Every structure is written in C-alpha cells, then in structure tokens.
C-alpha cells in the first residue's frame, strides 16, 4: 500500500499464531490473512522471463519460469520490477510447448517456478505442472520459491489452488526475504528465515521436513581466497 508516496507494509493477520519463522516481518513485507490473496483472481497470466539451462535456481541444470505479480513487497526484493501482475508478457501455449520440449534434454534435471509469487499464479502453473507430471512422471523435478511460509499455506481458509500446486512440487523455498536476516552463505536463498523444504515428505508427515541435500557454506568464498593468498605471500617472503 502506498501512502503519501511511501510504501506502507501491513500485517493483515496481526495476532495470528503459527505462521512460521520470522513472521510477522515487522514492516519488511506485507503479511496476509489466510485466503486473503487468491491467485485465481489476481493472476493476469503474465510471465516476466523464461530461462533455459541455469544452475542457480535449484539443484542441477534447470529451466526457470518467472511469473509476474507479488503483493508481499519485501524490502530490497531482488525482483521488485515484477511485483506488478501485469508486467511482462502473456503466457502462451507456444511458450508452454517450448518449456516441455526444453525439459526433454537429458541433462536438464527439472524446472523452477519463481517470480513474482508462484503460488499466486496458479492459473499458469497448475496446468503446466500437471502436464509436466503427465509427460515426465517423476523423472523431472519441480522446484518453487514462495513468500508464504509453509505454516501459512497449511492454515485453514487458505485457497485450495495453492495446496493443489504444492502437491505437484518436489522442493519449496519458503518465506519472505528479510533484509535484516540476509546471509550470503545460504544455499539457494537470501535470508536465514527461509527454508528449503522436501514437499512430499512434509505433506506426508504433516510437518516441515528440510530438503536432505541442504548444504550451506560456513564462510565467505572471498575470505578463503584471501587467506590462501596471504599464506602464499608469506611463503614467498621467507
């Protein structure tokens, strides 16, 4: 919400418990009530970008689909240019066919849904995910990012399309980006409150299950290089 030219972030579910780690976000993002945001109404079926053969959006070589529109409005969001649900260009059957064809490459492990907010773009992603499962079974995995926490998605009153999309996803990176918890050592995520979740296991066990291949760094790469360089200089001096 914009007031007097300033972006005002709201906790629409103030007082609600069990919403997951680091929520409410103390003015760093908008925090919705259960079912407040319904992608079946909000989505304009717009796509910001589609990238092939990338290695930064999940495990292995992947294709990535960036959907448009996100009302979380996290402070310092990397993709704030596509908060608008009408940004980008229309999702088309031609693009969907290309996505399916690109997934046939044997070196491609799967597809990643990003944005924008994927769980508010179910009119695009549900048909696509169903088609991927129909044509590839479990041989290609599906990753997704979301600003929602897992606990919020499990709240009574949340829209059913979100749960349907979750049932087709293998790995979910959940939670708002919070600049006060930014950490460059984290694997596939930007702030410490975010988690990488094994979706089938989480659904089966009724609780969050962390992805089994989680491997965060313990120190910055530049520090390692600097230490090696200093050690080398010391050897030369002697």
Secondary structure as UniProt FT lines:
FT   STRAND          2..3
FT   TURN            4..5
FT   STRAND          6..7
FT   TURN            12..15
FT   TURN            21..22
FT   TURN            26..27
FT   TURN            34..35
FT   HELIX           39..42
FT   STRAND          46..54
FT   STRAND          62..67
FT   TURN            75..76
FT   TURN            78..79
FT   HELIX           80..82
FT   TURN            85..86
FT   STRAND          89..90
FT   HELIX           93..103
FT   TURN            106..107
FT   STRAND          110..114
FT   HELIX           118..120
FT   HELIX           122..136
FT   TURN            137..138
FT   STRAND          141..145
FT   HELIX           150..153
FT   TURN            156..157
FT   HELIX           160..166
FT   TURN            167..168
FT   STRAND          171..174
FT   HELIX           179..181
FT   TURN            184..185
FT   TURN            192..193
FT   STRAND          195..198
FT   HELIX           199..205
FT   TURN            212..213
FT   HELIX           221..237
//
